[in-house]
């Protein structure tokens, strides 16, 4: 059992001054959205030469999730009779002031007066998507959320984080994550090294993805660079794989034509021994004709249009 820590609720902090729960998954390499370089750029105030394309749908989901938090916590109290001790407090680590965690809610119940952490999540699983959440009552939560919760347990010194997860509008499912000191120790050392070796001295971490490369080097810095033997081999492999992809795509198109011709205009489900093996159904989407929009509503076009700058790798010369 870990001794209770003296917690200091610090209220609002400038996000560039600390590492929080939303950063740690990226630093641990388990975030599907961000890399360590993304965290570094956010903490150092870097602004990209080409602003990222806005994602209104994602922004709406995040805003709705935030607005749903009080409702979900109230559901938790009503359905399970727990007592809420605090909501939305942010705490700074006792040993490292650049580590902090915001806890969605803190609670206890009649059987156990110990205060525990709580995280609120909203899930809207769309048709055809895999649900990354496991069985109710287990610790089978998405790994990036588990990292966030474990980080909070490390900052607060508590033993359990309760997930109150709302599926859809009315299906409240509980998950519980137990403290793991070995994992917390690795997280804290990773965060310490990242802050002291990269953020403070302003040294970017090495790139992990093609997106990282585009952020670090969005434009040419010099006209020519002599290839090493390793890069010549990599270029040849890149070209060879590109040709294989092209051949595979052509073959896939030919096979797809055969399947669709078989279905013609009346069959939307393909079966084998009565079991569905594929579907060929109509779907629709809304596209915008940029040229027409610019012509009929130039002011609107000017408000929503933006220019992207990126570098393209092209092969020159013979095979």
RODO-2510 file (C-alpha; in nm, 4 decimals, decimal comma):
residues 319
     n   res          X          Y          Z
     1     x     0,0000     0,0000     0,0000
     2     x     0,1358     0,3402    -0,0974
     3     x     0,1251     0,6172     0,1616
     4     x    -0,1183     0,8966     0,0733
     5     x     0,0541     1,1903    -0,0939
     6     x     0,0006     1,5524    -0,0038
     7     x    -0,1931     1,6755    -0,3060
     8     x    -0,1902     2,0339    -0,4225
     9     x    -0,4776     2,1365    -0,6479
    10     x    -0,3122     2,3893    -0,8782
    11     x    -0,6124     2,4850    -1,0882
    12     x    -0,5255     2,6013    -1,4374
    13     x    -0,1715     2,5631    -1,5680
    14     x    -0,0199     2,6705    -1,8971
    15     x    -0,0104     2,3491    -2,1005
    16     x     0,3429     2,4188    -2,2149
    17     x     0,4723     2,4083    -1,8589
    18     x     0,3966     2,0465    -1,7713
    19     x     0,3436     1,6929    -1,8986
    20     x    -0,0072     1,5635    -1,8359
    21     x    -0,2069     1,2474    -1,8824
    22     x    -0,2866     1,3313    -2,2442
    23     x     0,0876     1,3475    -2,3204
    24     x     0,2138     1,0310    -2,1556
    25     x     0,0582     0,7852    -2,4041
    26     x     0,2474     0,9575    -2,6854
    27     x     0,5743     0,9493    -2,4910
    28     x     0,5221     0,5769    -2,4222
    29     x     0,4545     0,5091    -2,7914
    30     x     0,0964     0,3872    -2,7455
    31     x    -0,1010     0,6863    -2,8736
    32     x    -0,2804     0,6414    -3,2098
    33     x    -0,2858     1,0198    -3,2584
    34     x     0,0400     1,1733    -3,1345
    35     x     0,4137     1,1050    -3,1262
    36     x     0,6810     1,2306    -2,8838
    37     x     0,7672     1,4941    -3,1430
    38     x     0,4076     1,6207    -3,1343
    39     x     0,4358     1,6592    -2,7564
    40     x     0,7709     1,8366    -2,7885
    41     x     0,6378     2,0814    -3,0469
    42     x     0,3321     2,1561    -2,8312
    43     x     0,5410     2,2188    -2,5194
    44     x     0,7913     2,4450    -2,6946
    45     x     0,5287     2,6591    -2,8662
    46     x     0,6236     2,5583    -3,2203
    47     x     0,3852     2,6710    -3,4916
    48     x     0,3837     2,4755    -3,8190
    49     x     0,4452     2,6672    -4,1431
    50     x     0,1318     2,4989    -4,2781
    51     x    -0,1481     2,4933    -4,0165
    52     x    -0,2998     2,1458    -3,9668
    53     x    -0,6267     2,0843    -4,1421
    54     x    -0,9119     2,1352    -3,8963
    55     x    -1,1253     1,8344    -3,8095
    56     x    -1,4672     1,9751    -3,7143
    57     x    -1,6134     1,6290    -3,6496
    58     x    -1,3397     1,5401    -3,3977
    59     x    -1,3660     1,8811    -3,2328
    60     x    -1,7417     1,8331    -3,1923
    61     x    -1,6891     1,4888    -3,0372
    62     x    -1,4364     1,6254    -2,7887
    63     x    -1,6627     1,9155    -2,6958
    64     x    -1,9649     1,6904    -2,6521
    65     x    -1,7621     1,4489    -2,4417
    66     x    -1,6549     1,7331    -2,2141
    67     x    -2,0124     1,8553    -2,1823
    68     x    -2,1278     1,5028    -2,0975
    69     x    -1,8875     1,4596    -1,8042
    70     x    -2,1153     1,6096    -1,5326
    71     x    -2,4102     1,4051    -1,6613
    72     x    -2,2082     1,0823    -1,6558
    73     x    -2,0784     1,1476    -1,3042
    74     x    -2,4346     1,2145    -1,1888
    75     x    -2,5398     0,8825    -1,3465
    76     x    -2,2594     0,7099    -1,1567
    77     x    -2,3744     0,8580    -0,8258
    78     x    -2,7376     0,7711    -0,8914
    79     x    -2,6780     0,4149    -1,0138
    80     x    -2,3992     0,3108    -0,7749
    81     x    -2,4400     0,5365    -0,4710
    82     x    -2,0812     0,6557    -0,4537
    83     x    -1,9759     0,9878    -0,2981
    84     x    -1,7932     1,2428    -0,5134
    85     x    -1,5083     1,4201    -0,3342
    86     x    -1,3856     1,6449    -0,6168
    87     x    -1,4275     1,7086    -0,9882
    88     x    -1,1714     1,8254    -1,2396
    89     x    -0,8850     1,8969    -0,9998
    90     x    -0,5346     1,9170    -1,1444
    91     x    -0,2419     1,8108    -0,9254
    92     x     0,1320     1,8717    -0,9592
    93     x     0,3784     1,5972    -0,8752
    94     x     0,5644     1,6310    -0,5455
    95     x     0,9051     1,5539    -0,6963
    96     x     0,8861     1,6965    -1,0486
    97     x     0,6935     2,0229    -1,1013
    98     x     0,6694     1,9571    -1,4759
    99     x     0,4506     1,6511    -1,4133
   100     x     0,0796     1,7034    -1,3490
   101     x    -0,2503     1,5207    -1,3844
   102     x    -0,6113     1,6309    -1,4069
   103     x    -0,8510     1,3856    -1,2440
   104     x    -1,2037     1,3882    -1,3859
   105     x    -1,3562     1,2923    -1,0522
   106     x    -1,2451     1,1650    -0,7116
   107     x    -1,4715     0,9399    -0,5110
   108     x    -1,5256     0,6926    -0,2299
   109     x    -1,8062     0,4618    -0,1236
   110     x    -1,9692     0,3621     0,2033
   111     x    -1,7667     0,0409     0,2311
   112     x    -1,4265     0,2061     0,1766
   113     x    -1,3468     0,5661     0,2726
   114     x    -1,0266     0,5777     0,0661
   115     x    -1,0433     0,8319    -0,2142
   116     x    -0,9904     0,6892    -0,5615
   117     x    -0,9390     0,8435    -0,9036
   118     x    -1,2028     0,8438    -1,1735
   119     x    -1,1974     0,8951    -1,5511
   120     x    -1,4989     0,9749    -1,7675
   121     x    -1,5084     0,8505    -2,1269
   122     x    -1,7742     0,8599    -2,3970
   123     x    -1,7766     0,5995    -2,6718
   124     x    -1,9646     0,6111    -2,9986
   125     x    -1,8729     0,2911    -3,1818
   126     x    -1,9711     0,3311    -3,5449
   127     x    -2,0908     0,0364    -3,7575
   128     x    -1,7977    -0,1677    -3,8812
   129     x    -1,5582    -0,0379    -3,6145
   130     x    -1,3927    -0,2602    -3,3570
   131     x    -1,4728    -0,1801    -2,9965
   132     x    -1,1404    -0,1493    -2,8083
   133     x    -1,3136    -0,1790    -2,4689
   134     x    -1,3303    -0,5200    -2,3041
   135     x    -1,5731    -0,6864    -2,0653
   136     x    -1,7483    -0,4684    -1,8094
   137     x    -1,5876    -0,4708    -1,4657
   138     x    -1,2393    -0,5587    -1,5955
   139     x    -0,9311    -0,3461    -1,6600
   140     x    -0,9622    -0,4015    -2,0372
   141     x    -0,9534    -0,0377    -2,1453
   142     x    -0,7728     0,1029    -2,4518
   143     x    -0,4028     0,1207    -2,3790
   144     x    -0,3805     0,4959    -2,4398
   145     x    -0,6494     0,5562    -2,1768
   146     x    -0,4805     0,3090    -1,9428
   147     x    -0,1593     0,5114    -1,9741
   148     x    -0,3471     0,8296    -1,8841
   149     x    -0,5086     0,6662    -1,5810
   150     x    -0,1834     0,5089    -1,4595
   151     x    -0,0136     0,8471    -1,4882
   152     x    -0,2830     0,9973    -1,2661
   153     x    -0,2351     0,7216    -1,0094
   154     x     0,1365     0,7972    -1,0069
   155     x     0,0807     1,1676    -0,9464
   156     x    -0,1828     1,1205    -0,6749
   157     x    -0,0340     0,8110    -0,5095
   158     x    -0,3697     0,6329    -0,5191
   159     x    -0,4437     0,2679    -0,5823
   160     x    -0,7384     0,2540    -0,8229
   161     x    -0,8781     0,4470    -1,1163
   162     x    -1,2447     0,3872    -1,1952
   163     x    -1,3532     0,4398    -1,5563
   164     x    -1,7110     0,5556    -1,6040
   165     x    -1,7618     0,4857    -1,9744
   166     x    -2,0806     0,5855    -2,1514
   167     x    -2,1614     0,3913    -2,4659
   168     x    -2,4143     0,5781    -2,6752
   169     x    -2,6463     0,7846    -2,4586
   170     x    -2,7541     0,5539    -2,1763
   171     x    -2,5237     0,2524    -2,1400
   172     x    -2,2892     0,3274    -1,8500
   173     x    -2,0160     0,0629    -1,8161
   174     x    -1,7536     0,0519    -1,5396
   175     x    -1,3893    -0,0533    -1,5644
   176     x    -1,1255    -0,0445    -1,2902
   177     x    -0,7497    -0,0081    -1,3328
   178     x    -0,5223    -0,1056    -1,0436
   179     x    -0,1999     0,0776    -0,9704
   180     x     0,1172    -0,0833    -1,1089
   181     x     0,4303     0,0659    -0,9553
   182     x     0,6668    -0,0829    -1,2161
   183     x     0,4708     0,0757    -1,5005
   184     x     0,4504     0,4071    -1,3159
   185     x     0,8265     0,4059    -1,2573
   186     x     0,8921     0,3565    -1,6287
   187     x     0,6467     0,6340    -1,7174
   188     x     0,8025     0,8783    -1,4753
   189     x     1,1565     0,8106    -1,5961
   190     x     1,0427     0,8429    -1,9593
   191     x     0,8751     1,1753    -1,8811
   192     x     1,1728     1,3012    -1,6799
   193     x     1,4176     1,2185    -1,9573
   194     x     1,1920     1,3714    -2,2219
   195     x     1,1553     1,6980    -2,0309
   196     x     1,5197     1,7382    -1,9278
   197     x     1,6782     1,6089    -2,2477
   198     x     1,4403     1,7591    -2,5036
   199     x     1,1958     2,0228    -2,3776
   200     x     1,4267     2,2207    -2,1502
   201     x     1,7304     2,2292    -2,3854
   202     x     1,5021     2,2643    -2,6925
   203     x     1,6356     1,9508    -2,8630
   204     x     1,3678     1,7717    -3,0666
   205     x     1,3291     1,3967    -3,0115
   206     x     1,4053     1,1786    -3,3136
   207     x     1,1210     1,1433    -3,5659
   208     x     0,9144     0,8232    -3,5555
   209     x     0,6784     0,8644    -3,8511
   210     x     0,6567     1,0213    -4,1955
   211     x     0,4358     1,2855    -4,0359
   212     x     0,7178     1,3687    -3,7948
   213     x     0,9568     1,4168    -4,0869
   214     x     0,7147     1,6553    -4,2547
   215     x     0,6901     1,8619    -3,9352
   216     x     1,0644     1,8755    -3,8787
   217     x     1,1635     1,9447    -4,2375
   218     x     0,8660     2,0861    -4,4312
   219     x     1,0810     2,2635    -4,6901
   220     x     1,4139     2,2151    -4,8685
   221     x     1,7185     2,3372    -4,6781
   222     x     1,9870     2,2587    -4,9378
   223     x     1,9851     2,1739    -5,3069
   224     x     2,1731     1,8427    -5,3108
   225     x     2,2953     1,5717    -5,0759
   226     x     2,5163     1,2779    -5,1716
   227     x     2,3493     0,9422    -5,1054
   228     x     2,5190     0,6878    -4,8836
   229     x     2,5161     0,3196    -4,9855
   230     x     2,2414     0,2584    -4,7295
   231     x     2,0228     0,5342    -4,8781
   232     x     2,0829     0,4075    -5,2332
   233     x     1,9640     0,0640    -5,1186
   234     x     1,6644     0,2211    -4,9443
   235     x     1,5738     0,4162    -5,2603
   236     x     1,5875     0,0982    -5,4672
   237     x     1,3698    -0,0840    -5,2141
   238     x     1,1240     0,2081    -5,2088
   239     x     1,0985     0,1997    -5,5892
   240     x     1,0591    -0,1794    -5,5964
   241     x     0,7866    -0,1760    -5,3320
   242     x     0,6092     0,1038    -5,5186
   243     x     0,5998    -0,1100    -5,8313
   244     x     0,4669    -0,4049    -5,6333
   245     x     0,1937    -0,1862    -5,4832
   246     x     0,0958    -0,0647    -5,8304
   247     x     0,0758    -0,4212    -5,9630
   248     x    -0,1234    -0,5350    -5,6592
   249     x    -0,3662    -0,2435    -5,6970
   250     x    -0,4199    -0,3265    -6,0637
   251     x    -0,4773    -0,6919    -5,9757
   252     x    -0,7169    -0,5976    -5,6971
   253     x    -0,9145    -0,3758    -5,9337
   254     x    -0,9433    -0,6617    -6,1825
   255     x    -1,0675    -0,9027    -5,9151
   256     x    -1,3080    -0,6405    -5,7784
   257     x    -1,4498    -0,5919    -6,1299
   258     x    -1,5118    -0,9680    -6,1533
   259     x    -1,6962    -0,9718    -5,8172
   260     x    -1,9096    -0,6673    -5,8934
   261     x    -1,9955    -0,7970    -6,2398
   262     x    -2,1128    -1,1181    -6,0735
   263     x    -2,3443    -0,9212    -5,8406
   264     x    -2,4759    -0,7016    -6,1235
   265     x    -2,7461    -0,4587    -6,0104
   266     x    -2,9617    -0,6828    -5,7918
   267     x    -2,7419    -0,8610    -5,5349
   268     x    -2,6066    -0,6711    -5,2360
   269     x    -2,5089    -0,9703    -5,0193
   270     x    -2,2770    -1,2563    -5,1165
   271     x    -2,3171    -1,5795    -4,9188
   272     x    -2,1419    -1,9125    -4,8844
   273     x    -2,3381    -2,2031    -4,7349
   274     x    -2,5890    -1,9468    -4,6135
   275     x    -2,3307    -1,7332    -4,4322
   276     x    -2,2605    -1,3762    -4,5434
   277     x    -1,9046    -1,3434    -4,6748
   278     x    -1,9278    -0,9988    -4,8364
   279     x    -2,1666    -0,7167    -4,9172
   280     x    -2,1988    -0,4846    -5,2159
   281     x    -2,4287    -0,2100    -5,0939
   282     x    -2,4850     0,1445    -5,2073
   283     x    -2,3647     0,4305    -4,9919
   284     x    -2,3440     0,8044    -5,0404
   285     x    -2,1338     1,0989    -4,9333
   286     x    -2,1353     1,4711    -4,9934
   287     x    -1,8508     1,6231    -5,1919
   288     x    -1,7757     1,9880    -5,2593
   289     x    -1,6826     2,1123    -5,6054
   290     x    -1,4060     2,3590    -5,5177
   291     x    -1,4085     2,5322    -5,8574
   292     x    -1,7860     2,5792    -5,8510
   293     x    -1,7780     2,7051    -5,4912
   294     x    -1,5077     2,9574    -5,5753
   295     x    -1,7157     3,0793    -5,8682
   296     x    -2,0565     3,1128    -5,6980
   297     x    -1,9376     3,2080    -5,3467
   298     x    -1,5824     3,3467    -5,3572
   299     x    -1,6041     3,4915    -5,0053
   300     x    -1,7034     3,1557    -4,8567
   301     x    -1,4309     2,9819    -5,0564
   302     x    -1,1726     3,2285    -4,9233
   303     x    -1,2840     3,1576    -4,5643
   304     x    -1,2558     2,7784    -4,5875
   305     x    -0,9695     2,7298    -4,8344
   306     x    -0,6143     2,6867    -4,7161
   307     x    -0,2832     2,6003    -4,8778
   308     x    -0,0786     2,2959    -4,7821
   309     x     0,2967     2,2737    -4,8307
   310     x     0,4665     1,9341    -4,8398
   311     x     0,7618     1,7583    -4,9976
   312     x     0,7246     1,4688    -5,2400
   313     x     0,9760     1,1886    -5,2927
   314     x     1,0099     1,1045    -5,6661
   315     x     1,2551     0,8683    -5,8327
   316     x     1,4742     0,9874    -6,1185
   317     x     1,6829     0,8003    -6,3730
   318     x     1,6824     0,4366    -6,4728
   319     x     1,5948     0,1331    -6,2661
***
